[in-house]
């Protein structure tokens, strides 16, 4: 669905700024209701939230597909409502994993979680261009709606999950207690560096991934010199395969090495892939460029998950049980806030200077994170004990 909407919009406008505003539409609900939704997760059965949100998203996409008109405004509106539902779905999903899995199996569970995500990504982007070409936009959206319905059915198989029930305190007491929960979640993130450190790293990674995803059509055109409708196969599938392989291998590596060592090593590898995209690929012939480019993207996907799994596992381990909904909900809220300006800036930067300058800026940002972790990461965490 991401590929469909991004391709449809870029073909209509040929503007990276227009695709940047797609992210703004997605970001608005997170800004408006994100913190409230994340706190509400700690008061509700997460299983019910997952079922209801998947059903609502399936219905939304189906209605849009059968009533589709060539209206960019309507497309942005659908994205806003889809994102609004997601504000409840995402924190419930992330907070559920530590509930249904024992802590000693958490890294393996995160690995399996990312494997299923990446396999879905590979299949989705792999077939999306063919579906878009032969089945057209509306029919493919109906198929997306069907898969959301399957997701809703799948979540009914989850066990019921306990939650914080407040009884007999009166509306006013419960109202203020609810917003105190939101504030307490931010206080935990701010004060506990064992939560803050992985939290900030995950936000940084998500910002960079979002910027790259929004500019994928431009990368396909300017770096790889391929038609936009092939971006899913040439760009996303190799990265997804790398991510899937990493999801298999990283949990085993976590048994042998410290998480901070794994994170710093894969950060360095990810930086190298950015420099390959900027300085090497544009200089080689097209056939070699495609082969070398897919290898580079495979490596980038592997390195990204190599950072993501140990970081998220560490965050899940260090976050108290009754704070997980708020921590992961606030994570996506703050990711959205942190991403708005870079997305707008990246669209403008790409329009004026080209995609290579943008990728170089992202590589330098990753290099700054790498230097900090290598030189001050241990000290930053140890100060949390003080």
C-alpha positions in Angstrom: 0.0 0.0 0.0 2.9 2.3 0.7 4.3 1.6 -2.7 0.9 2.2 -4.4 0.2 5.5 -2.7 3.8 6.8 -3.2 3.9 5.8 -6.8 0.4 7.1 -7.6 1.2 10.5 -6.0 4.6 10.8 -7.7 3.2 9.9 -11.1 0.5 12.6 -10.7 2.8 15.3 -9.4 6.5 14.4 -10.3 7.4 16.3 -7.1 9.4 15.1 -4.1 7.8 17.9 -2.1 4.3 16.4 -2.8 5.5 13.0 -1.5 6.9 14.8 1.6 3.5 16.3 2.3 2.2 12.7 2.3 4.3 12.2 5.4 2.9 15.4 6.9 -0.6 14.0 6.4 0.5 10.8 8.2 2.1 12.8 11.0 -0.9 15.0 11.9 -2.9 12.4 13.9 0.3 11.5 15.8 0.8 15.1 16.9 -2.9 15.5 17.9 -3.7 12.2 19.6 -0.5 10.2 19.9 0.3 10.7 23.6 -3.4 10.2 24.6 -3.6 7.0 22.5 -0.4 5.6 23.9 -1.5 6.2 27.5 -4.9 4.7 26.7 -3.2 1.4 25.7 -2.2 0.8 29.3 -5.9 1.0 30.3 -7.2 -1.4 27.7 -6.9 -5.0 26.6 -4.2 -4.8 23.8 -5.7 -7.8 22.0 -9.0 -5.9 21.5 -7.2 -2.8 20.3 -5.3 -4.8 17.7 -8.5 -6.5 16.4 -10.6 -3.3 16.2 -7.9 -1.2 14.6 -7.2 -3.7 11.9 -10.9 -4.0 11.1 -11.3 -0.2 10.9 -8.2 0.1 8.6 -9.5 -2.7 6.4 -12.9 -0.9 6.1 -11.3 2.5 5.4 -9.1 1.2 2.5 -12.0 -0.8 1.0 -14.3 2.2 1.0 -11.6 4.4 -0.6 -10.9 1.7 -3.2 -14.5 1.4 -4.4 -15.2 5.1 -4.3 -11.8 6.2 -5.6 -11.5 9.4 -7.7 -8.4 11.0 -9.1 -8.3 13.4 -6.1 -5.0 14.1 -4.4 -6.9 15.8 -1.5 -8.9 12.6 -1.0 -5.7 10.5 -0.9 -4.3 12.8 1.8 -7.5 12.5 3.8 -7.4 8.7 3.7 -3.8 8.7 4.9 -4.8 11.0 7.8 -7.5 8.6 9.0 -5.4 5.6 8.5 -2.7 7.2 10.6 -5.3 8.1 13.3 -6.2 4.5 13.7 -2.5 3.6 13.7 -1.9 5.7 16.8 -3.7 3.0 18.8 -2.5 0.0 16.8 1.3 0.6 16.9 1.8 1.0 20.7 -0.5 -1.9 21.3 1.5 -4.1 19.0 4.9 -3.2 20.4 3.7 -3.4 24.0 2.2 -6.9 23.4 5.4 -8.7 22.5 7.0 -8.5 26.0 3.7 -9.7 27.5 3.4 -12.9 25.5 7.1 -13.8 25.5 9.4 -14.6 28.4 12.3 -12.1 28.8 15.0 -14.7 28.1 13.4 -15.3 24.6 12.8 -11.6 23.8 15.7 -11.2 21.4 14.6 -14.2 19.4 11.0 -13.0 19.5 12.2 -9.6 18.2 14.1 -11.4 15.5 11.0 -13.4 14.4 9.0 -10.2 14.6 11.3 -8.5 12.1 11.5 -11.6 9.9 7.7 -11.6 9.4 7.8 -7.8 8.8 10.6 -8.1 6.2 9.1 -11.1 4.4 5.8 -9.1 4.1 7.8 -6.1 2.9 9.6 -8.1 0.3 6.5 -9.8 -1.0 4.5 -6.6 -0.9 7.0 -4.4 -2.8 7.9 -7.3 -5.0 4.4 -7.7 -6.4 3.1 -4.2 -6.0 4.6 -2.9 -9.3 3.0 -5.8 -11.2 -0.3 -5.4 -9.4 -0.2 -1.6 -10.1 0.5 -2.2 -13.8 -1.9 -5.0 -14.5 -4.6 -4.8 -11.8 -4.6 -1.0 -11.5 -4.7 1.1 -8.4 -8.2 0.5 -7.1 -8.1 -3.4 -7.4 -4.8 -3.5 -5.6 -6.2 -1.4 -2.8 -9.0 -4.0 -2.4 -6.4 -6.7 -2.0 -4.7 -4.6 0.7 -8.0 -4.3 2.5 -8.4 -8.1 2.4 -4.9 -8.5 4.0 -5.9 -6.1 6.7 -9.0 -8.2 7.4 -6.7 -11.3 7.7 -4.6 -9.4 10.2 -7.7 -8.7 12.3 -8.6 -12.4 12.3 -5.0 -13.3 13.2 -5.0 -11.1 16.2 -8.0 -12.9 17.6 -5.6 -15.8 18.3 -3.6 -13.8 20.8 -4.3 -14.3 24.5 -6.2 -11.7 26.5 -3.8 -9.2 28.1 -4.2 -7.6 31.6 -4.5 -3.9 31.9 -4.8 -1.2 34.5 -8.5 -1.1 35.7 -9.6 1.9 37.7 -12.9 1.6 39.5 -15.0 3.8 41.7 -12.6 6.8 41.8 -15.0 9.1 40.0 -14.6 10.8 36.6 -12.5 13.7 37.8 -10.0 11.5 39.7 -9.7 9.1 36.7 -9.4 12.0 34.3 -6.4 13.5 36.1 -4.9 10.1 36.7 -5.0 9.4 33.0 -3.0 12.5 32.1 -0.7 11.9 35.0 0.1 8.6 33.3 1.1 10.4 30.1 3.4 12.8 32.1 4.9 9.8 34.0 5.8 8.1 30.7 7.7 11.2 29.6 9.4 11.5 33.0 10.6 7.9 32.8 12.1 8.4 29.3 13.7 11.7 30.4 15.3 10.5 33.6 16.2 6.9 33.0 19.1 6.8 30.6 18.7 3.0 30.1 15.4 4.0 28.5 16.5 7.3 27.0 19.6 6.0 25.1 17.9 3.3 23.0 14.8 5.6 22.7 16.9 8.4 21.0 18.8 5.9 18.8 15.6 4.3 17.5 14.1 7.8 16.8 17.2 8.7 14.8 17.0 5.5 12.8 13.3 6.0 12.1 13.8 9.6 10.9 16.5 8.5 8.5 14.4 5.5 7.1 11.4 7.8 6.7 13.4 10.4 4.8 14.8 7.6 2.5 11.4 6.0 1.9 9.8 9.3 1.0 12.6 10.0 -1.5 12.6 6.4 -2.9 11.2 7.5 -6.3 14.0 10.1 -6.7 16.7 7.5 -5.7 15.3 5.1 -8.3 15.5 7.9 -11.0 18.8 9.7 -10.1 21.0 7.0 -8.5 19.8 3.8 -10.2 18.4 5.3 -13.5 15.4 3.0 -13.5 11.7 3.6 -14.0 9.8 4.5 -10.8 7.5 1.5 -11.0 10.6 -0.8 -10.6 11.7 0.9 -7.4 9.9 -1.8 -5.3 11.8 -4.7 -6.9 15.2 -3.0 -7.4 15.4 -1.0 -4.2 13.1 -2.4 -1.5 13.3 -6.2 -2.1 17.1 -6.3 -1.7 16.9 -4.2 1.5 14.1 -6.4 2.8 16.1 -9.5 2.1 19.0 -8.1 4.0 16.7 -7.3 6.9 15.3 -10.8 6.9 18.7 -12.4 7.0 19.7 -10.1 9.8 16.6 -11.0 11.7 17.7 -14.6 11.6 21.3 -14.0 12.5 21.3 -11.1 15.0 19.5 -12.9 17.9 22.3 -15.6 17.8 25.0 -12.8 17.7 23.3 -11.3 20.8 24.3 -14.4 22.8 28.0 -13.8 22.1 28.5 -10.1 22.0 27.3 -7.0 24.0 24.4 -5.1 22.5 26.4 -1.8 22.4 29.2 -3.5 20.4 26.8 -4.9 17.9 25.1 -1.6 17.5 28.3 0.4 16.9 29.7 -2.2 14.4 26.5 -2.2 12.3 26.3 1.6 12.4 29.7 1.7 10.8 28.6 -0.7 8.1 25.4 1.3 7.4 27.5 4.5 7.0 29.6 2.7 4.3 26.5 1.8 2.3 25.5 5.5 2.2 28.9 6.5 0.9 28.6 3.7 -1.7 25.3 5.1 -3.0 26.7 8.7 -3.2 30.2 8.3 -4.5 30.6 4.9 -6.2 27.3 3.8 -7.9 26.8 6.9 -10.0 30.2 6.4 -11.6 29.8 2.8 -12.8 28.0 1.5 -15.9 24.3 0.8 -15.6 24.4 -3.1 -15.4 27.2 -3.0 -12.8 25.4 -0.2 -11.0 22.2 -2.3 -10.6 24.1 -5.4 -9.4 26.3 -3.4 -7.0 23.4 -1.3 -5.9 21.3 -4.3 -4.9 24.2 -5.7 -3.0 24.6 -2.3 -1.2 20.9 -2.2 -0.4 21.0 -5.8 0.9 23.9 -4.8 3.2 22.1 -1.6 4.3 19.0 -3.6 5.3 21.1 -6.1 7.2 23.0 -3.3 9.0 19.8 -1.5 9.9 18.2 -4.5 11.5 21.5 -5.3 13.1 21.1 -2.0 15.0 17.4 -2.2 15.5 17.0 -5.6 17.2 19.6 -5.1 20.0 18.4 -1.5 20.6 14.7 -2.4 20.8 15.4 -5.5 22.9 17.4 -3.4 25.3 14.6 -0.8 25.5 12.0 -3.6 26.1 14.1 -5.1 28.9 14.7 -1.8 30.7 11.1 -0.5 30.4 8.8 -1.4 33.4 5.8 -3.6 32.4 3.1 -1.0 33.1 5.0 1.8 31.2 5.5 -0.1 27.9 2.3 1.2 26.2 3.3 4.8 27.0 7.0 4.4 26.1 6.3 2.9 22.7 3.4 5.1 22.0 5.4 8.2 22.9 8.2 6.8 20.8 6.0 7.0 17.6 4.6 10.4 18.7 8.2 11.8 19.1 9.3 10.1 15.9 6.6 11.9 14.0 7.5 15.3 15.6 11.2 14.7 14.9 10.5 13.7 11.3 8.3 16.5 10.1 11.1 19.1 9.5 13.6 16.6 8.1 11.0 15.3 5.6 10.1 18.8 4.4 13.7 19.8 4.4 14.7 16.7 2.4 12.1 17.3 -0.2 13.3 20.8 -0.7 16.9 19.8 -0.6 16.3 17.1 -3.2 14.4 19.4 -5.5 17.2 22.0 -5.4 20.5 20.1 -5.0 19.6 16.5 -5.9 19.4 13.2 -4.0 23.2 12.7 -3.6 23.5 15.7 -1.3 20.6 14.4 0.8 22.2 11.0 1.2 25.5 12.6 2.1 23.9 14.6 4.9 22.2 11.4 6.2 25.6 9.6 6.2 27.3 12.4 8.1 24.4 12.3 10.7 24.9 8.6 11.1 28.7 9.1 11.5 28.0 11.6 14.4 25.8 9.0 16.2 28.6 6.4 15.6 31.3 8.6 17.1 29.1 9.4 20.2 28.4 5.7 20.9 32.0 4.6 20.4 33.4 7.4 22.6 30.7 8.2 25.1 28.0 5.5 24.9 29.2 3.5 28.0 29.7 6.7 30.1 26.2 8.0 29.1 24.6 4.8 30.4 26.7 4.6 33.6 25.6 8.1 34.6 22.1 6.7 34.8 23.1 4.8 37.9 24.3 8.0 39.6 
